[in-house]
């Protein structure tokens, strides 16, 4: 019988509703407390996952205010992101696309 290996886990202080790999070692995590005054931030985080599955503290954080980021999709190039945001009091989801990524080297 094969044995499962348990990878590391980490808590980031709010529920995670969406995640996506955008490079070999970096993951986007999206979630939060929604529009309620729960004290949980709505945000998208960038974290690193090492070769044994341990997650880092957030490398970057994007605060989405009262809009709950609940869906993520990353283009295969890793340079474009679509994030679905739930906006109260509506039950509709709005999609926001914002790309700010530059991996070019500078002299």
C-alpha positions in Angstrom: 0.0 0.0 0.0 1.4 3.4 -0.9 1.8 6.0 1.8 0.7 9.6 1.2 3.2 12.4 2.0 1.9 15.3 4.0 3.2 18.6 2.7 3.6 21.7 4.8 0.7 24.1 5.4 0.5 27.7 6.4 -2.3 30.0 7.7 -2.6 33.5 6.2 -5.3 34.9 8.5 -8.3 34.6 6.1 -10.1 32.0 4.1 -8.5 31.2 0.7 -11.2 30.9 -2.1 -8.9 30.7 -5.1 -5.3 29.8 -5.9 -3.2 29.5 -9.1 0.4 28.7 -9.9 2.0 31.5 -11.9 5.6 30.2 -12.0 7.4 27.0 -11.0 7.7 28.2 -7.4 5.2 31.0 -6.9 1.5 30.7 -6.1 -1.3 33.3 -6.0 -3.8 33.0 -3.2 -7.0 35.0 -3.1 -9.7 35.3 -0.4 -10.8 37.2 2.6 -13.8 38.0 4.7 -16.0 39.5 2.0 -17.9 42.8 2.4 -18.8 42.2 6.0 -16.9 44.1 8.7 -15.3 40.8 9.9 -11.8 42.2 10.3 -10.5 39.8 7.6 -8.8 41.6 4.7 -9.8 40.9 1.1 -6.6 40.3 -0.7 -4.5 38.5 -3.3 -1.2 37.2 -2.0 1.9 35.9 -3.8 3.7 33.2 -1.8 6.6 30.9 -2.7 6.5 27.1 -2.5 9.9 25.4 -2.1 10.8 22.0 -3.5 9.5 20.2 -0.4 6.1 21.9 -0.4 6.6 24.5 2.4 5.0 27.9 1.8 6.6 31.2 2.6 5.2 34.3 4.2 3.6 36.6 1.6 6.1 38.1 -0.8 3.4 40.6 -2.2 -0.1 41.5 -1.1 -2.8 43.3 -3.1 -5.6 44.6 -0.9 -8.9 44.5 -2.8 -10.9 46.6 -0.3 -14.5 45.5 0.1 -14.4 43.3 -3.0 -13.8 39.6 -2.3 -11.4 38.0 -4.8 -12.9 34.6 -5.3 -11.7 33.4 -8.7 -8.2 33.4 -10.4 -6.9 32.3 -13.7 -3.3 32.8 -14.9 -2.4 32.8 -18.6 0.1 30.0 -19.5 2.8 32.6 -20.0 2.5 33.6 -16.3 2.3 37.2 -17.2 -1.5 37.8 -17.3 -4.0 37.3 -14.5 -7.8 37.4 -14.4 -9.3 37.9 -10.9 -13.1 37.6 -10.2 -14.2 40.0 -7.5 -17.5 39.6 -5.6 -19.0 43.0 -4.9 -21.7 43.6 -2.2 -24.6 44.1 -2.0 -24.9 42.6 -5.5 -24.6 38.8 -6.0 -22.9 39.4 -9.3 -19.2 38.9 -9.9 -17.1 41.5 -11.6 -13.9 40.6 -13.4 -10.9 42.8 -13.1 -7.8 42.3 -15.2 -4.6 44.0 -14.2 -1.2 43.0 -15.4 2.0 44.5 -13.9 4.7 42.1 -14.3 8.1 42.7 -15.8 10.8 40.0 -15.7 13.3 41.9 -17.9 16.8 42.4 -16.5 18.2 45.9 -16.1 21.9 46.8 -16.4 
